[in-house]
Amino acid sequence: MRVIARKIRSKQRKTLMVRISPYRYPRNEWRRVIHAEVIKAALDQRVVYRCTDRLELTVTLYVPEGKIGWHDVDNRLKDIMDALQGRAGGPKAERALRLIVPNDSQIYKATIEKRTPPKQSLGFGHLIIKRYKPSDKS
């Protein structure tokens, strides 16, 4: 009698928590750094996003007191979302980096906050990517 082993499919993990480096100029270099940090975390945590996933981002950026007014959160969020799509400069149609989130249209909710860094952070912020769960509030 031949026994065929079947892999039992468990619900795939979709939450990814990453410490992200402080912003650095030029912005495309920061995008490359963010991309590398997220790729490493995704591999370590065994998280993969597909084009059908609906996602939510939560970002906390730690910015030195003297530069906190200089950083626009919309620009930093765009940098992070571009890094997740493998974009770090060049033509939009060409992606030099591996995709993490196939398309930013999959992101249904994004929350970003900038704060001065606590001492233990060393300036590293937080990025959480998780499955989007719509609220019942209408």
N, C-alpha and C positions, 0 to 999 in steps of 0.2 A: 504494500500500500504506500503510495506516494503522498507525503505531507507537504502542502504548500503553505509556507509562512506568509501571513499577510501583515503588513504594517498597519497598526491602528493609528488613524489620523487624529491627532489631538488638535484643539483649536490653536491656530498659529499665533504666536506672541506678536503683538503689534505696538507695544509701548517701548520707546527707546529714550533713554536718559543719557545726556551727553554734557560734559563740562566743555565749554567753548572758550577759546582764547580771547583775550581783549582785542578790541578793534585795532587794526594797523593799516597804515597807508602804504601803498595804494590799495584801494578796495578790492581789486581782483586778486591780489595776494592774500588778503584776509579771506576771501571766498575759497581759495585753494586750501588754506589752513583749516577752515571750518569743514570743508568737504572731507579732508583727510581724517579729522577727528570723528566725524559722523560715520564714515566708512569703517574705521577701526571699531567704534562702539557697536555698530550694526553687526559686524562679524563676530565680535566677542559675545554679544547678547543674542545672536542668531535671529535677527529681525530682518524681514524682507517685506518691502511694500510693492504691491501690484497696482496696475492702472485702474482697478476697480475699487480700491480702498478709498474710503472717505476719512480724512485725517484732520487732526487739530494740533496746532503748535502753541506751546507756551515758552516764551523766551524771557529770561532775566539777564540784562546786560549790566555789568559793573563798570562804571566810568569814573575816572578820577574827578574830584570836586571841580577843578579848574576847567575841565572839558565837558562837563555834563550838559551845559547849555548848547554846545557846539554840535552834538550828535542829534540828528532827527531820527526818531524811532522808525518812521516809514522807510527811510533809506537803509537803515540797518536790517530791518525785516526783509526788504527786497534783496539785500546781499545774501542773507541766510537762505531765502527761498531759491535764489538763483544757484547757490552752492548745492542745495539739495537736488536740483535738476541737472547738475553737472556743468553749469555755466560759470566761467571765470574769464570772460573777455572773448573777443573775436565775434564773428558773425553769429547771430542768434540761431541760425539753422545748424550750426556746427557745435557739437558738445565735446570739449576736450577731455572731460572727466566722466567717470562712470555715474550713471543715474542712481539716485537713492530714492527719490520720489519722482515717478515718471512725468508728472505734470502738476504744476501748481494749482490747476483747477480742481484738484483733489482735496485741496485744503479748504475746509468749510468754516473753520474758525481759527483765528490767530490772535494771541494776546502777547503783547510785548511791554516790558517795563524796563526803564533805566534807573539805576540807583548808584549811590556811591558804594564802593566795595567794602564788605566787612574784612577785617585783617586776615582771617583764615582763608579767604577766597583767592588770594594772590592775583586778583583781577579777573579770574576765570568765571564766566557766567554759566548759565544753565539753559539747555534746550531740551524740551520734552516733546516728542512726537508720539501721538497716540491715536487710537481709533476715535473718530468723531461720533458723539452720541448727542443727537439733537435734544434740546430741552423741550418740555411740554408747554412752556410759556409762549403764548402767542399774542 
